[in-house]
Amino acid sequence: QVQFVESGGGLVQAGGSLRLSCAASGIPFRLAVMGWYRQALGKQRELVAFITRDGSIWYVDSVKGRFTISRDNAKNTVYLQMNSLKPEDTAVYYCNRYGRDEYWGQGTQVTVSS
């Protein structure tokens, strides 16, 4: 079945870095447009970045220049390198196929202290 397992979150001070990973199964990963999403407490889930099967990338303005999305098709894994973290980046981070609203994983908590 379709499954996404996120990992790599944690508690970090402002200005720090984290690298998130998402292992996907049950989908034709190399053909999928993969996205990272986040949901802060009391807010709606938002799209942070996505990467197409040919490597085209999009970022939400608030993370441009700080976050980098990448993928390893051999490992069915998508990554999110997060640098220069800010307290407003605090959220639960999820991955999923872009545009799909199903099969959400548990996410990984990222907490940035000021």
N, CA, C and O of each residue as an XYZ file, in Angstrom:
456
protein
N       0.835     -1.184      0.000
C       0.000      0.000      0.000
C       0.876      1.242      0.000
O       2.082      1.166      0.236
N       0.258      2.387     -0.267
C       0.985      3.636     -0.307
C       1.383      4.038      1.120
O       0.567      4.010      2.041
N       2.633      4.403      1.271
C       3.118      4.803      2.590
C       4.241      5.819      2.441
O       5.107      5.695      1.574
N       4.206      6.823      3.303
C       5.274      7.817      3.387
C       5.756      7.857      4.835
O       4.957      8.011      5.759
N       7.062      7.719      5.023
C       7.635      7.725      6.366
C       8.665      8.838      6.452
O       9.736      8.773      5.849
N       8.309      9.866      7.222
C       9.183     11.029      7.377
C      10.080     10.867      8.606
O       9.690     10.250      9.597
N      11.281     11.430      8.521
C      12.206     11.383      9.654
C      13.176     12.554      9.561
O      13.258     13.233      8.537
N      13.905     12.777     10.646
C      14.946     13.791     10.648
C      14.624     15.073     11.387
O      15.474     15.957     11.500
N      13.410     15.183     11.888
C      13.049     16.390     12.617
C      13.714     16.439     13.981
O      14.404     15.506     14.390
N      13.494     17.542     14.672
C      14.063     17.695     16.004
C      13.962     19.116     16.491
O      13.280     19.952     15.899
N      14.661     19.376     17.592
C      14.703     20.699     18.189
C      16.046     21.342     17.829
O      17.104     20.749     18.039
N      15.992     22.536     17.296
C      17.214     23.219     16.868
C      17.081     24.705     17.174
O      15.979     25.253     17.172
N      18.208     25.346     17.434
C      18.180     26.793     17.661
C      18.048     27.538     16.339
O      18.404     27.022     15.279
N      17.538     28.738     16.420
C      17.443     29.584     15.231
C      18.817     29.711     14.576
O      19.834     29.891     15.246
N      18.815     29.613     13.253
C      20.069     29.639     12.512
C      20.653     28.270     12.242
O      21.592     28.137     11.458
N      20.109     27.254     12.883
C      20.600     25.902     12.716
C      20.066     25.221     11.471
O      19.354     25.821     10.665
N      20.427     23.955     11.332
C      20.056     23.181     10.146
C      19.507     21.814     10.529
O      19.845     21.250     11.569
N      18.661     21.311      9.666
C      18.158     19.946      9.764
C      18.005     19.387      8.365
O      17.808     20.132      7.406
N      18.097     18.072      8.252
C      17.835     17.402      6.976
C      16.733     16.370      7.188
O      16.885     15.413      7.947
N      15.638     16.592      6.505
C      14.506     15.677      6.587
C      14.587     14.656      5.465
O      15.069     14.948      4.370
N      14.106     13.450      5.758
C      14.023     12.394      4.761
C      12.605     11.849      4.728
O      11.897     11.855      5.734
N      12.206     11.382      3.560
C      10.886     10.761      3.421
C      11.041      9.550      2.517
O      11.378      9.672      1.339
N      10.790      8.381      3.086
C      10.828      7.140      2.325
C       9.425      6.812      1.839
O       8.483      6.731      2.627
N       9.300      6.626      0.538
C       8.003      6.343     -0.061
C       7.942      4.891     -0.517
O       8.947      4.307     -0.925
N       6.747      4.324     -0.440
C       6.527      2.969     -0.941
C       5.119      2.883     -1.502
O       4.232      3.649     -1.124
N       4.932      1.933     -2.412
C       3.608      1.718     -2.979
C       3.230      2.646     -4.109
O       2.085      2.641     -4.561
N       4.191      3.455     -4.579
C       3.927      4.367     -5.697
C       5.073      4.251     -6.707
O       6.175      3.832     -6.354
N       4.809      4.626     -7.964
C       5.901      4.678     -8.957
C       6.743      5.918     -8.705
O       6.585      6.936     -9.379
N       7.640      5.824     -7.727
C       8.315      6.999     -7.189
C       9.022      7.814     -8.262
O       8.930      9.042     -8.270
N       9.725      7.146     -9.162
C      10.542      7.917    -10.125
C       9.685      8.752    -11.071
O      10.182      9.676    -11.715
N       8.382      8.423    -11.153
C       7.473      9.183    -12.007
C       6.709     10.265    -11.235
O       6.048     11.113    -11.833
N       6.805     10.227     -9.921
C       5.961     11.082     -9.084
C       6.575     12.463     -8.865
O       7.789     12.607     -8.720
N       5.712     13.464     -8.847
C       6.110     14.783     -8.368
C       5.967     14.735     -6.852
O       4.877     14.497     -6.331
N       7.061     14.961     -6.155
C       7.059     14.812     -4.701
C       7.140     16.178     -4.021
O       7.897     17.057     -4.432
N       6.343     16.323     -2.981
C       6.312     17.590     -2.269
C       6.562     17.440     -0.788
O       6.286     16.396     -0.198
N       7.085     18.491     -0.197
C       7.166     18.629      1.247
C       6.137     19.660      1.668
O       5.998     20.720      1.059
N       5.423     19.320      2.723
C       4.394     20.180      3.280
C       4.694     20.398      4.769
O       5.461     19.646      5.370
N       4.092     21.417      5.347
C       4.218     21.601      6.779
C       2.916     22.157      7.340
O       2.147     22.838      6.660
N       2.705     21.832      8.621
C       1.519     22.330      9.308
C       1.911     22.801     10.686
O       2.293     22.004     11.543
N       1.816     24.089     10.895
C       2.078     24.666     12.206
C       0.824     24.550     13.066
O      -0.288     24.427     12.552
N       1.016     24.591     14.352
C      -0.103     24.449     15.289
C      -1.163     25.505     15.020
O      -0.865     26.699     15.001
N      -2.388     25.069     14.812
C      -3.487     25.988     14.588
C      -3.583     26.563     13.189
O      -4.414     27.432     12.926
N      -2.737     26.084     12.291
C      -2.747     26.610     10.922
C      -3.008     25.480      9.922
O      -2.908     24.298     10.251
N      -3.339     25.873      8.716
C      -3.562     24.895      7.668
C      -2.231     24.365      7.147
O      -1.199     25.032      7.222
N      -2.285     23.163      6.625
C      -1.098     22.586      5.997
C      -0.746     23.401      4.763
O      -1.629     23.786      3.997
N       0.557     23.669      4.568
C       0.985     24.429      3.395
C       2.072     23.674      2.648
O       2.852     22.925      3.235
N       2.104     23.890      1.346
C       3.145     23.322      0.502
C       4.419     24.139      0.675
O       4.399     25.367      0.581
N       5.521     23.449      0.928
C       6.801     24.120      1.123
C       7.649     24.065     -0.141
O       8.263     25.060     -0.527
N       7.681     22.901     -0.786
C       8.502     22.715     -1.977
C       8.039     21.468     -2.702
O       7.456     20.567     -2.100
N       8.304     21.420     -4.009
C       8.101     20.167     -4.721
C       9.183     19.994     -5.766
O       9.819     20.956     -6.198
N       9.376     18.743     -6.164
C      10.373     18.399     -7.173
C       9.734     17.436     -8.156
O       9.132     16.437     -7.763
N       9.869     17.746     -9.440
C       9.286     16.908    -10.469
C      10.199     15.732    -10.789
O      11.309     15.619    -10.269
N       9.699     14.859    -11.660
C      10.501     13.674    -11.979
C      11.750     14.027    -12.765
O      12.718     13.267    -12.755
N      11.748     15.159    -13.442
C      12.948     15.555    -14.176
C      13.791     16.554    -13.397
O      14.756     17.098    -13.933
N      13.434     16.803    -12.128
C      14.255     17.640    -11.273
C      13.889     19.101    -11.214
O      14.597     19.881    -10.577
N      12.813     19.499    -11.853
C      12.363     20.885    -11.718
C      11.850     21.086    -10.297
O      11.251     20.192     -9.700
N      12.101     22.293     -9.770
C      11.847     22.546     -8.350
C      11.076     23.843     -8.158
O      11.252     24.808     -8.902
N      10.230     23.843     -7.159
C       9.503     25.037     -6.741
C       9.590     25.161     -5.234
O       9.552     24.156     -4.524
N       9.710     26.410     -4.727
C       9.707     26.670     -3.286
C       8.709     27.776     -2.961
O       8.504     28.694     -3.756
N       8.106     27.682     -1.812
C       7.311     28.797     -1.303
C       8.290     29.930     -0.967
O       9.425     29.677     -0.561
N       7.848     31.164     -1.139
C       8.756     32.311     -0.992
C       9.457     32.330      0.370
O      10.618     32.727      0.457
N       8.782     31.915      1.405
C       9.334     32.038      2.757
C      10.546     31.146      3.013
O      11.252     31.345      4.002
N      10.803     30.167      2.144
C      11.942     29.271      2.366
C      12.995     29.385      1.267
O      14.043     28.745      1.359
N      12.746     30.169      0.250
C      13.703     30.305     -0.850
C      15.063     30.763     -0.339
O      15.156     31.687      0.469
N      16.109     30.107     -0.816
C      17.466     30.440     -0.394
C      17.888     29.760      0.899
O      19.060     29.823      1.271
N      16.965     29.118      1.584
C      17.286     28.445      2.851
C      17.056     26.935      2.792
O      17.796     26.173      3.413
N      16.051     26.504      2.061
C      15.705     25.090      1.980
C      16.085     24.547      0.602
O      16.049     25.268     -0.395
N      16.454     23.256      0.565
C      16.766     22.593     -0.696
C      16.086     21.231     -0.717
O      16.299     20.403      0.169
N      15.271     21.011     -1.734
C      14.623     19.719     -1.910
C      15.425     18.905     -2.918
O      15.953     19.443     -3.891
N      15.510     17.591     -2.669
C      16.207     16.708     -3.600
C      15.560     15.332     -3.513
O      14.749     15.063     -2.628
N      15.937     14.466     -4.452
C      15.359     13.130     -4.463
C      16.401     12.112     -4.888
O      17.333     12.423     -5.629
N      16.225     10.890     -4.405
C      17.059      9.762     -4.807
C      16.098      8.670     -5.273
O      15.508      7.961     -4.458
N      15.948      8.545     -6.580
C      14.978      7.585     -7.119
C      15.374      6.147     -6.821
O      14.506      5.279     -6.726
N      16.656      5.881     -6.675
C      17.102      4.527     -6.365
C      16.665      4.102     -4.957
O      16.500      2.915     -4.676
N      16.482      5.091     -4.084
C      16.085      4.802     -2.701
C      14.630      5.162     -2.420
O      14.165      5.034     -1.288
N      13.915      5.609     -3.442
C      12.515      6.038     -3.261
C      12.395      7.042     -2.115
O      11.483      6.961     -1.292
N      13.326      7.980     -2.080
C      13.404      8.912     -0.963
C      13.518     10.342     -1.461
O      14.219     10.627     -2.432
N      12.816     11.232     -0.777
C      12.925     12.663     -1.041
C      13.449     13.332      0.227
O      13.114     12.934      1.343
N      14.270     14.348      0.031
C      14.931     15.029      1.146
C      14.567     16.505      1.182
O      14.174     17.094      0.175
N      14.708     17.086      2.366
C      14.573     18.530      2.504
C      15.683     19.006      3.430
O      15.642     18.780      4.640
N      16.671     19.667      2.845
C      17.746     20.274      3.622
C      17.288     21.659      4.044
O      16.952     22.494      3.204
N      17.276     21.895      5.328
C      16.778     23.160      5.864
C      17.906     23.863      6.604
O      18.396     23.366      7.618
N      18.314     25.014      6.098
C      19.370     25.825      6.698
C      18.798     27.147      7.192
O      17.692     27.537      6.816
N      19.555     27.825      8.029
C      19.142     29.139      8.544
C      17.711     29.092      9.066
O      16.886     29.944      8.737
N      17.442     28.111      9.862
C      16.077     27.909     10.359
C      15.628     29.057     11.245
O      16.419     29.655     11.974
N      14.334     29.350     11.161
C      13.718     30.429     11.918
C      12.606     29.846     12.799
O      12.073     28.779     12.495
N      12.259     30.529     13.873
C      11.162     30.030     14.719
C       9.863     29.797     13.943
O       9.089     28.901     14.277
N       9.628     30.610     12.904
C       8.402     30.443     12.125
C       8.423     29.205     11.239
O       7.417     28.890     10.604
N       9.546     28.498     11.183
C       9.603     27.223     10.473
C       9.099     26.068     11.341
O       8.962     24.945     10.857
N       8.826     26.333     12.604
C       8.329     25.303     13.507
C       7.008     24.749     13.003
O       6.053     25.493     12.780
N       6.965     23.431     12.826
C       5.774     22.772     12.271
C       6.025     21.273     12.219
O       7.138     20.803     12.452
N       4.972     20.537     11.912
C       5.124     19.135     11.538
C       5.277     19.102     10.021
O       4.472     19.678      9.288
N       6.315     18.424      9.568
C       6.622     18.361      8.140
C       6.218     17.001      7.582
O       6.489     15.962      8.185
N       5.568     17.026      6.423
C       5.086     15.841      5.756
C       5.575     15.821      4.311
O       5.860     16.865      3.725
N       5.666     14.632      3.753
C       5.863     14.547      2.306
C       4.656     13.834      1.708
O       3.937     13.109      2.397
N       4.456     14.050      0.439
C       3.369     13.398     -0.288
C       3.557     13.688     -1.763
O       4.374     14.525     -2.148
N       2.817     13.010     -2.557
C       2.787     13.359     -3.964
C       2.113     14.725     -4.094
O       1.116     15.013     -3.432
N       2.679     15.547     -4.956
C       2.146     16.895     -5.166
C       0.704     16.824     -5.644
O       0.385     16.090     -6.579
N      -0.158     17.585     -4.999
C      -1.546     17.664     -5.419
C      -2.445     16.568     -4.874
O      -3.652     16.584     -5.116
N      -1.877     15.616     -4.142
C      -2.668     14.532     -3.581
C      -2.986     14.821     -2.114
O      -2.141     15.335     -1.380
N      -4.187     14.494     -1.697
C      -4.591     14.717     -0.310
C      -5.008     13.394      0.311
O      -6.121     13.266      0.822
N      -4.130     12.422      0.269
C      -4.418     11.106      0.809
C      -3.112     10.448      1.235
O      -2.023     10.869      0.844
N      -3.253      9.390      2.056
C      -2.100      8.608      2.497
C      -1.051      9.451      3.216
O       0.146      9.226      3.038
N      -1.471     10.394      4.008
C      -0.516     11.197      4.769
C       0.156     10.338      5.833
O      -0.483      9.506      6.476
N       1.451     10.554      6.004
C       2.196      9.860      7.036
C       2.053     10.569      8.373
O       1.218     11.459      8.532
N       2.875     10.165      9.329
C       2.832     10.758     10.668
C       3.543     12.106     10.714
O       3.305     12.908     11.616
N       4.395     12.347      9.762
C       5.132     13.597      9.758
C       6.304     13.558     10.728
O       6.466     12.606     11.491
N       7.108     14.598     10.685
C       8.228     14.737     11.611
C       8.232     16.158     12.163
O       8.148     17.128     11.409
N       8.331     16.269     13.476
C       8.224     17.564     14.139
C       9.539     18.324     14.041
O      10.605     17.793     14.353
N       9.448     19.557     13.608
C      10.589     20.473     13.591
C      10.252     21.633     14.524
O       9.240     22.312     14.349
N      11.103     21.846     15.503
C      10.909     22.935     16.447
C      12.163     23.803     16.448
O      13.267     23.318     16.695
N      11.978     25.081     16.170
C      13.098     26.019     16.112
C      12.940     27.013     17.254
O      11.961     27.756     17.314
N      13.902     27.018     18.149
C      13.841     27.917     19.296
C      14.564     29.224     18.972
O      15.534     29.254     18.214
N      14.064     30.290     19.567
C      14.669     31.614     19.312
C      15.787     31.918     20.296
O      16.400     32.983     20.224
